[in-house]
Amino acid sequence: MSLRARMLLLALLPVTLVAALLTTVFVLRAIDDLEQGLRTRGAAISRQMATVAEFGIFSGQRASLSALTESTLHIDADARGAAIVDMQGVTMARSGDLNPSRWPVLGRIDGHRLGSDVLLFVEPVVRSTLPVDDIYAGAEVARAAESKLIGHVVVELSLRDISARSERLIAIGAVIALLGSALGGWLALRIARAVTKPLLEASEVVARIGEGDLAARMEPESTGALRSLAAGINDMAGRIGVTQEELRARVAEATLDLKREKDAAEHATIAKSHFLAAASHDLRQPLHALGLFVSGLGQSEAARLEPRLVAHIQSSVDTLQNLLDAILDISRLDGGNVVPQIEGFPLGRVLERLANDLSLPAEQKGLRLKVRPTQVWVQSDQKIVERILLNLVGNALRYTQAGGVLVGCRRRGNSVRVEVWDTGEGIAEDAREEIFEDYVQLGNPERDRAKGLGLGLAICRRLAGVLSIPIMVRSQPGRGSVFWIELPVAQKGVSGNPRSAQARQAEQIADSARIAGTVLVVEGDALVRAGMEQAILGWGGNVLLADSREEALRLCRESDQAPDLMICNIRLPGLVSGIRLAQELQREYEHLGVLLVSADVSEEAQAAARSAGLALLKEPVPPGRLRAALRHLLGVGA
């Protein structure tokens, strides 16, 4: 095929395709608009008839219903027939040419095709009463409107007029497409004649340049309409002066720069991973020991002599622990290391724990904390949802000086909105996005630690991102704020691990009674062992200390009294697993309770502990939680 023929084909084919495609699109759009208009009219007629027919069906006025169906046929020329049917299926009024035998089960139907020429519309007729809710009563009123289905309105619209108009549109579109193709062909022929000769010459010159003949040039006078192309080719030939070696050098230099940047990024990632590993273990271990020492100090004679000093030390330890937890949480969330465990759970159980955990801080500040109960079940990660709500309510209590905080739920279709209201200072409009940034605190220029660290809302937003749910705020300065999240609703059922629920309940026990029994502590860190010993002795228990598996087995076999409980680090010196040691001792001591602790609680470690049926706590463990867990396990072992 010659160049001219190919150019003609290449020019004609796209024009023809575009003309045909555009014509088809416009014709189909016009036809769709016609049918959609008919559907809209049918839906409007059926709904209007349903509204008017409500009283007639209820009161049994067949005459008014017949007048309604007759008027429908006069209103719209496409109306083929209309009928009104009560709940027993009895036709109370009917007009036009209807065929009830072809009707499907009556319900809301918007434009169901009956054959090729009829659209069916069915609208339920309901008798309803409107609910009246007092939105200022201070409590949510969850009363739905009462409604009763009393009948159906049936309307049939003819498609014959639409079909005829559609055929006319198709014929017009075909004519337009043919005319467009003819015009495109004529233009393509003219262009092909004007371009063929210069293109052949340009092709020849480009081929010579490609073979290394940089002296090849086109004659601008002979190129006609493509004179600019000829000038460009000549300019290209004149500018090619970069040798292959120079190009290779530049590519090699660029590749080396990219490699340096890649190595730097990998080193930064490795350094960050090393830092997080060190922070997760090397910082948590001494902080855990420090917490135990402070707990023991609080029960000593020094606490009675210097109670304020001990209280200040405890406050500093708590602040340090909160700061470390927040920073590590931010790092884990930014690194994508948090994988949600989605399941159905009752939201009311989370709100109950929320009220139990934060009622005392609210009372100490003179605030009212009200949590509305709910029976709704949601589909999400229970721990992450609870963490978000704890941060939101804690933040509300921190920034509220008078009044209180209200936590409630609102059902919104297939989701539930959990809202946290406060009567605090409020947030200016230009700061409502800023408060979700890291280390941002409003009204705390002196960085008072008592007002938080500025990471709570940042963590909340990241956790909400992990769950793919929105977290929003609405506020009025001087009046207060409301924060909320939306969770998908789940079906009620049994979810979660019963043992995990018991462990969480045991962690919340706040009982100051002393413990009784012998506790075997297996821990490679000397400071943690010493802290554990001081705390357990202070609580009235006996202690056996071991720094390895071998030492633990030796103490158990040489001791006159078998241990009642073992506290064991999940990772022992020599790459020994604490779970394996626990199982080994439980085979020898049938009623031995086991509590695992670890500074780095990974998903694999949690799964391994769950499969072994053992409780696992993350270091640093608050002394109160540790004591509650010991009492719980000793009670089970007894």
C-alpha positions in Angstrom: 0.0 0.0 0.0 1.4 3.4 -1.0 2.1 6.2 1.5 -0.7 8.3 0.1 -3.2 5.4 0.5 -2.1 4.7 4.0 -2.3 8.4 5.0 -5.8 8.6 3.4 -6.8 5.5 5.4 -5.3 6.8 8.6 -7.0 10.2 8.2 -10.4 8.8 7.1 -10.7 5.9 9.6 -10.5 8.1 12.8 -12.9 10.7 11.4 -15.4 8.0 10.5 -15.1 6.3 13.9 -15.4 9.6 15.8 -18.4 10.6 13.7 -20.1 7.3 14.2 -19.2 7.2 17.9 -20.4 10.8 18.6 -23.6 10.2 16.7 -24.3 7.0 18.5 -23.6 8.6 21.9 -25.9 11.5 21.2 -28.7 9.3 19.8 -28.5 6.9 22.8 -28.4 9.8 25.2 -31.4 11.4 23.5 -33.3 8.1 23.6 -32.3 7.6 27.3 -33.5 11.1 28.1 -36.8 10.3 26.5 -37.3 7.1 28.5 -35.9 8.7 31.7 -38.4 11.6 31.2 -41.2 9.0 30.9 -39.9 7.2 34.0 -39.8 10.5 36.0 -43.3 11.4 34.9 -44.6 7.9 35.8 -42.9 8.0 39.2 -44.3 11.5 39.9 -47.8 10.5 38.8 -47.8 7.3 41.0 -46.5 9.1 44.0 -49.0 12.0 43.6 -51.8 9.5 43.2 -50.6 7.6 46.3 -50.7 10.8 48.4 -54.2 11.7 47.2 -55.6 8.1 47.4 -54.6 7.7 51.1 -57.9 9.1 52.4 -60.1 7.5 49.7 -58.7 4.0 50.5 -59.0 4.5 54.2 -62.6 5.8 54.0 -63.6 3.5 51.1 -64.8 6.2 48.7 -64.6 4.4 45.4 -66.1 7.3 43.5 -63.3 9.6 44.4 -60.8 6.9 43.6 -62.3 6.3 40.2 -62.2 10.0 39.5 -58.6 10.0 40.4 -57.7 7.2 38.0 -59.7 8.8 35.2 -58.0 12.2 35.7 -54.7 10.4 35.5 -55.4 9.3 31.9 -56.3 12.8 30.9 -53.2 14.3 32.5 -50.6 12.3 30.6 -51.1 11.2 27.0 -48.8 8.3 27.5 -50.9 6.9 30.4 -52.3 3.6 29.3 -54.1 2.8 32.5 -54.3 3.4 36.2 -55.7 1.4 39.2 -55.9 1.6 43.0 -55.7 -1.7 44.9 -56.3 -2.3 48.6 -54.2 -4.5 50.9 -56.5 -7.5 50.2 -55.7 -7.2 46.5 -59.2 -5.9 45.6 -59.2 -3.3 42.8 -61.1 -0.3 44.3 -60.8 1.8 41.1 -59.5 1.2 37.6 -59.3 3.1 34.3 -57.8 2.4 30.9 -56.4 -0.8 29.3 -54.7 -2.7 32.2 -53.6 -6.3 32.3 -53.3 -7.3 36.1 -52.2 -10.8 35.2 -48.8 -9.5 34.1 -48.2 -7.5 37.3 -45.4 -8.8 39.6 -45.8 -8.8 43.4 -47.0 -5.4 44.4 -44.4 -3.2 46.1 -42.7 0.1 45.2 -41.8 -0.3 41.5 -40.4 2.6 39.4 -40.5 1.7 35.7 -40.7 -2.1 35.4 -41.0 -3.2 31.8 -44.1 -5.3 30.9 -43.2 -6.6 27.5 -41.7 -4.1 25.0 -44.2 -1.3 25.1 -45.4 -0.8 28.7 -43.7 0.7 31.8 -45.3 -0.3 35.2 -45.2 2.0 38.2 -46.4 0.9 41.7 -46.4 3.2 44.7 -47.4 2.0 48.2 -50.1 4.0 50.0 -49.4 4.3 53.7 -51.3 5.8 56.5 -48.7 7.5 58.8 -48.4 9.7 61.8 -45.4 12.0 62.5 -43.2 11.6 65.6 -42.7 14.6 67.8 -39.3 14.7 69.5 -38.2 17.2 72.1 -34.6 18.0 70.9 -34.0 20.2 73.9 -34.9 17.6 76.6 -31.2 16.7 77.2 -31.8 13.1 76.2 -32.2 11.3 72.9 -35.8 10.3 71.9 -35.6 7.3 69.6 -39.2 7.0 68.4 -39.8 6.1 64.8 -42.8 7.3 62.8 -45.7 4.8 62.9 -46.9 3.8 59.5 -49.3 1.3 58.0 -49.5 0.1 54.5 -53.2 0.3 53.3 -52.9 -0.2 49.5 -51.1 0.4 46.2 -51.4 2.7 43.2 -50.7 1.1 39.8 -49.9 3.2 36.7 -49.0 1.8 33.2 -47.4 4.1 30.7 -47.1 3.3 27.0 -43.7 3.2 25.3 -45.1 3.4 21.7 -44.5 7.2 21.3 -41.0 6.8 22.8 -40.2 4.0 20.3 -41.4 6.0 17.3 -39.3 9.0 18.3 -36.3 6.8 19.0 -36.6 5.4 15.4 -36.6 8.9 14.0 -33.6 9.8 16.1 -31.7 6.7 14.9 -32.4 7.6 11.2 -31.3 11.2 11.7 -28.1 10.0 13.5 -27.3 7.6 10.6 -27.6 10.4 8.1 -25.4 12.7 10.2 -22.7 10.0 10.5 -22.7 9.4 6.8 -22.3 13.1 6.1 -19.5 13.4 8.6 -17.7 10.5 7.1 -18.0 12.0 3.6 -16.7 15.4 4.8 -13.8 13.7 6.6 -12.9 11.7 3.5 -12.8 14.8 1.4 -10.5 16.6 3.9 -8.3 13.5 4.3 -7.8 13.3 0.5 -6.8 16.9 0.3 -4.4 16.6 3.3 -2.8 13.4 1.9 -2.0 15.0 -1.4 -0.4 18.0 0.3 1.7 16.1 2.8 2.8 12.9 1.0 5.7 14.4 -1.0 7.3 16.4 1.9 6.9 13.4 4.2 8.7 11.1 1.8 11.6 13.5 1.6 11.6 14.0 5.4 11.6 10.2 5.8 14.6 9.9 3.6 16.6 12.6 5.4 15.8 11.2 8.8 17.0 7.8 7.7 20.3 9.2 6.5 20.8 11.1 9.8 20.0 7.8 11.6 22.8 6.1 9.6 25.3 8.8 10.8 25.1 11.3 7.9 24.7 14.5 9.9 25.2 16.6 6.7 21.8 15.5 5.3 19.4 18.4 5.0 15.9 19.1 3.6 15.2 21.8 1.0 12.7 24.2 2.7 11.5 25.5 -0.7 10.2 22.1 -1.8 8.2 21.3 1.4 5.3 23.7 1.0 2.9 23.5 3.9 5.5 21.4 6.0 8.2 24.1 5.8 8.3 24.2 9.6 8.9 20.4 9.7 11.8 20.8 7.3 13.3 23.6 9.4 12.9 21.5 12.5 14.7 18.4 10.9 17.5 20.6 9.7 17.9 22.2 13.1 17.8 18.8 14.7 20.6 17.6 12.5 22.7 20.7 13.3 22.2 20.3 17.0 23.2 16.7 17.3 26.6 17.1 18.9 26.5 14.9 22.0 28.5 11.8 21.5 27.5 8.3 22.8 30.2 8.5 25.4 28.8 11.7 26.8 25.3 10.3 27.0 26.6 7.2 28.8 28.5 9.4 31.2 25.3 11.4 32.0 23.2 8.2 32.4 25.9 6.7 34.7 26.0 9.9 36.8 22.2 10.0 37.1 22.1 6.3 38.1 24.8 6.9 40.7 22.8 9.8 42.2 19.7 7.6 42.3 21.6 4.8 44.0 22.9 7.2 46.7 19.5 8.5 47.4 18.1 5.0 47.6 20.9 3.9 50.0 20.3 7.0 52.1 16.5 6.2 52.3 17.2 2.5 53.2 19.7 3.6 55.9 17.1 6.0 57.3 14.5 3.3 57.4 16.9 0.8 59.1 17.9 3.5 61.6 14.3 4.2 62.4 13.6 0.5 62.8 16.6 0.1 65.1 15.4 3.1 67.2 11.9 1.8 67.5 13.2 -1.6 68.5 15.4 0.0 71.1 12.6 2.2 72.4 10.2 -0.7 72.5 12.5 -2.9 74.6 15.5 -1.0 76.1 13.3 2.0 77.2 10.3 0.0 78.3 12.3 -2.4 80.5 13.9 0.2 82.8 10.6 2.2 82.9 8.8 -1.0 84.0 11.3 -1.5 86.7 11.0 2.2 87.8 7.3 1.9 88.1 7.6 -1.2 90.3 10.2 0.6 92.5 8.0 3.6 92.9 5.1 1.3 93.8 7.3 -0.3 96.5 8.4 3.2 97.6 4.8 4.2 98.1 4.4 1.4 100.7 7.5 2.2 102.6 8.3 4.4 105.6 9.7 7.0 103.3 6.3 7.5 101.7 4.8 8.4 105.1 7.6 10.9 105.7 7.7 12.4 102.3 4.3 11.8 100.6 4.5 14.7 98.3 7.9 13.7 97.0 6.7 10.1 96.3 3.6 11.6 94.6 5.8 13.8 92.4 8.0 10.8 91.5 4.9 8.8 90.6 3.5 11.6 88.5 6.8 12.0 86.6 6.9 8.2 85.9 3.3 8.3 84.6 4.1 11.2 82.4 7.2 9.5 81.0 5.3 6.3 80.3 2.5 8.2 78.6 5.0 10.1 76.4 6.8 7.0 75.4 3.6 5.2 74.6 2.3 8.1 72.5 5.5 8.4 70.5 5.7 4.7 69.8 2.1 4.6 68.9 2.6 7.5 66.4 5.7 5.6 64.9 3.8 2.3 64.6 0.8 4.0 62.9 3.0 5.9 60.5 4.9 2.7 59.7 1.7 0.9 58.8 2.3 -1.7 61.5 -1.2 -1.6 63.0 -3.5 -4.2 61.4 -7.2 -3.9 62.6 -9.0 -7.0 63.7 -12.5 -6.3 62.4 -15.4 -8.1 64.2 -18.9 -7.4 65.5 -19.1 -6.3 69.1 -21.6 -4.5 71.4 -20.8 -0.8 71.6 -22.5 -0.6 75.0 -19.7 -2.7 76.5 -17.1 -0.2 75.4 -19.1 2.7 76.7 -19.5 1.0 80.1 -15.7 0.6 80.4 -15.3 4.2 79.3 -17.6 5.4 82.1 -15.8 3.1 84.7 -12.3 4.3 83.7 -13.0 8.0 83.5 -15.7 8.6 86.1 -13.2 9.1 89.0 -11.0 11.7 87.1 -14.2 13.6 86.1 -15.4 13.6 89.7 -12.1 14.7 91.0 -12.2 17.7 88.7 -15.8 18.5 89.7 -17.3 17.6 86.3 -20.3 15.4 85.3 -19.5 12.5 83.0 -22.7 11.1 81.5 -22.5 8.0 79.1 -25.7 7.1 77.4 -26.2 3.3 77.2 -26.8 1.6 73.8 -27.7 -1.9 72.6 -26.3 -1.4 69.1 -23.6 -3.7 67.7 -20.9 -2.3 65.4 -18.4 -3.9 63.0 -14.9 -2.7 63.7 -11.8 -3.3 65.9 -12.9 -3.1 69.5 -9.6 -2.1 71.0 -8.9 0.7 68.5 -12.4 2.1 68.9 -12.0 2.0 72.7 -8.6 3.8 72.3 -10.1 6.5 70.2 -13.0 7.1 72.6 -10.7 7.1 75.6 -8.6 9.8 74.0 -11.6 11.9 72.9 -13.3 11.8 76.3 -10.0 12.3 78.2 -9.3 15.3 76.0 -12.8 16.7 76.7 -12.3 16.3 80.5 -8.9 18.0 80.3 -10.2 21.1 78.5 -13.5 21.4 80.4 -13.4 23.5 83.5 -17.1 23.6 84.4 -20.2 21.6 83.4 -19.5 18.1 82.1 -19.0 15.7 79.2 -21.7 13.7 77.5 -21.1 10.5 75.4 -23.9 9.2 73.2 -24.8 7.5 70.0 -27.0 8.3 67.0 -28.2 5.7 64.5 -27.7 6.9 60.9 -28.9 4.3 58.5 -26.3 1.5 58.3 -23.9 3.4 60.6 -23.9 4.7 64.2 -22.3 8.0 65.2 -20.6 8.1 68.6 -20.4 11.7 69.8 -18.5 13.2 72.7 -19.9 16.6 73.8 -18.2 18.9 76.3 -18.9 22.4 77.8 -15.3 23.6 77.5 -13.8 26.6 75.9 -14.5 25.6 72.3 -12.2 25.7 69.3 -11.9 28.5 66.8 -12.8 27.6 63.2 -9.3 28.2 61.9 -7.8 25.8 64.4 -10.1 22.8 63.9 -7.7 21.1 61.5 -4.6 22.2 63.3 -5.6 20.4 66.6 -5.2 17.0 64.8 -1.5 17.7 64.1 1.4 16.3 66.2 2.3 18.2 69.4 -0.3 20.9 68.8 -2.1 22.2 72.0 -4.3 25.2 72.1 -4.0 27.5 75.2 -0.9 25.8 76.5 2.1 27.9 75.3 4.0 27.0 78.5 3.8 23.3 77.5 2.3 22.3 80.9 2.4 18.4 81.0 -0.7 18.4 83.1 -2.6 19.6 80.0 -1.4 16.6 77.9 1.3 16.1 75.3 -0.5 17.3 72.2 -0.6 13.8 70.6 -4.0 12.5 71.6 -6.0 13.8 68.7 -3.1 13.1 66.3 -3.3 9.4 67.4 -7.1 9.4 67.1 -6.9 10.6 63.5 -4.3 8.0 62.6 -6.4 5.2 64.3 -9.5 6.4 62.5 -7.5 6.2 59.3 -6.6 2.6 60.1 -10.3 1.8 60.5 -11.2 3.9 57.4 -13.8 5.8 59.4 -14.3 9.6 59.7 -13.4 11.6 62.8 -15.0 15.1 62.8 -15.4 18.1 65.1 -17.9 20.9 65.5 -17.4 23.6 68.0 -18.6 27.0 69.2 -16.0 29.1 71.1 -17.2 29.8 74.6 -19.9 27.1 74.4 -18.1 23.8 73.9 -17.3 21.2 71.3 -18.5 17.9 69.9 -16.2 15.2 68.4 -17.6 12.2 66.7 -16.7 9.0 64.7 -19.0 6.9 62.6 -19.0 3.1 62.8 -20.7 0.5 60.5 -23.6 -1.3 62.2 -23.2 -5.1 62.7 -25.7 -7.9 63.4 -25.9 -8.9 67.1 -23.9 -12.0 67.9 -21.1 -13.5 69.9 -17.7 -12.1 69.1 -14.3 -11.8 70.6 -12.3 -14.1 72.7 -13.9 -14.9 76.2 -10.6 -15.3 77.7 -9.5 -11.9 76.3 -12.6 -10.3 77.8 -11.8 -11.9 81.2 -8.3 -10.6 80.9 -9.5 -7.1 80.2 -11.9 -7.3 83.1 -9.1 -8.5 85.3 -7.0 -5.5 84.3 -9.7 -3.2 85.4 -10.0 -4.6 89.0 -9.0 -1.9 91.4 -8.7 -3.8 94.7 -6.1 -2.9 97.3 -6.2 -6.2 99.1 -3.0 -8.1 99.6 -2.0 -11.2 97.6 -1.1 -14.6 99.0 1.1 -17.2 97.4 4.5 -17.9 96.0 5.4 -16.2 92.7 8.2 -17.3 90.4 9.7 -14.4 88.5 11.7 -15.4 85.4 13.3 -12.2 83.9 16.6 -11.6 82.3 16.7 -7.9 83.3 18.1 -7.4 86.8 16.3 -4.1 87.4 13.0 -5.6 86.5 13.6 -8.6 88.7 14.4 -6.4 91.7 11.4 -4.2 91.0 9.1 -7.3 90.8 10.6 -8.7 94.0 10.0 -5.4 96.0 6.4 -5.0 94.6 5.3 -8.6 95.3 6.9 -8.7 98.8 5.1 -5.4 99.5 1.8 -6.9 98.5 2.3 -9.8 100.9 3.5 -12.6 98.6 6.6 -14.8 98.4 9.1 -14.5 95.6 11.4 -16.8 93.7 13.8 -15.0 91.3 15.4 -16.5 88.2 17.2 -15.0 85.3 17.0 -18.0 82.9 15.1 -21.2 82.2 17.8 -23.4 83.9 17.7 -21.2 87.0 13.9 -21.4 87.1 13.8 -25.1 86.9 16.5 -25.5 89.6 14.6 -23.2 92.0 11.3 -25.0 91.5 12.9 -28.4 92.1 14.9 -27.3 95.2 12.2 -25.2 96.8 10.1 -26.8 99.6 7.0 -25.1 98.3 5.8 -25.3 94.7 5.1 -21.9 93.0 1.5 -20.8 92.7 2.1 -18.4 89.9 4.9 -17.6 87.4 5.6 -14.2 85.9 7.8 -14.8 82.8 9.2 -12.6 80.1 8.1 -13.9 76.7 11.7 -13.7 75.5 14.4 -15.1 77.8 18.2 -15.0 77.5 19.5 -17.6 75.0 16.5 -17.2 72.7 14.4 -19.2 75.0 10.7 -18.8 74.7 8.8 -17.9 77.9 5.7 -19.7 76.5 7.7 -23.0 76.1 9.0 -22.6 79.7 5.5 -22.0 81.0 4.1 -25.1 79.3 7.0 -27.1 80.6 6.4 -26.0 84.2 2.6 -26.4 83.9 3.1 -30.0 82.9 5.0 -30.5 86.2 2.8 -28.2 88.3 -0.8 -28.7 87.2 -2.3 -25.6 88.9 0.5 -23.2 88.1 -0.9 -19.8 86.9 1.2 -18.0 84.2 1.4 -14.3 83.4 3.6 -13.4 80.4 5.1 -9.9 80.0 7.0 -8.3 77.2 8.2 -4.9 76.2 7.6 -5.6 72.5 4.1 -7.1 72.1 4.0 -7.9 68.3 1.0 -9.5 66.6 2.9 -12.8 66.4 3.6 -12.7 70.2 -0.1 -12.0 71.0 -1.2 -14.8 68.7 1.2 -17.3 70.3 0.1 -16.3 73.8 -3.6 -16.7 72.8 -3.0 -20.1 71.2 -1.3 -21.2 74.4 -4.1 -19.9 76.6 -1.8 -17.5 78.5 -2.3 -13.9 79.5 0.2 -11.3 78.1 0.8 -7.8 79.4 2.9 -5.1 77.7 5.7 -3.5 79.7 5.8 -1.2 81.5 2.9 -2.7 83.5 1.3 -0.3 86.0 1.7 -1.7 89.5 -2.1 -1.6 90.1 -2.8 -3.6 86.9 0.0 -6.1 87.8 -1.4 -6.7 91.3 -5.0 -7.1 89.9 -3.7 -9.6 87.3 -1.8 -11.6 90.0 -4.8 -11.7 92.3 -7.0 -12.9 89.5 -4.6 -15.6 88.4 -4.0 -16.7 92.0 -7.7 -16.9 92.6 -8.1 -19.1 89.5 -5.2 -21.3 90.5 -6.6 -21.8 94.0 
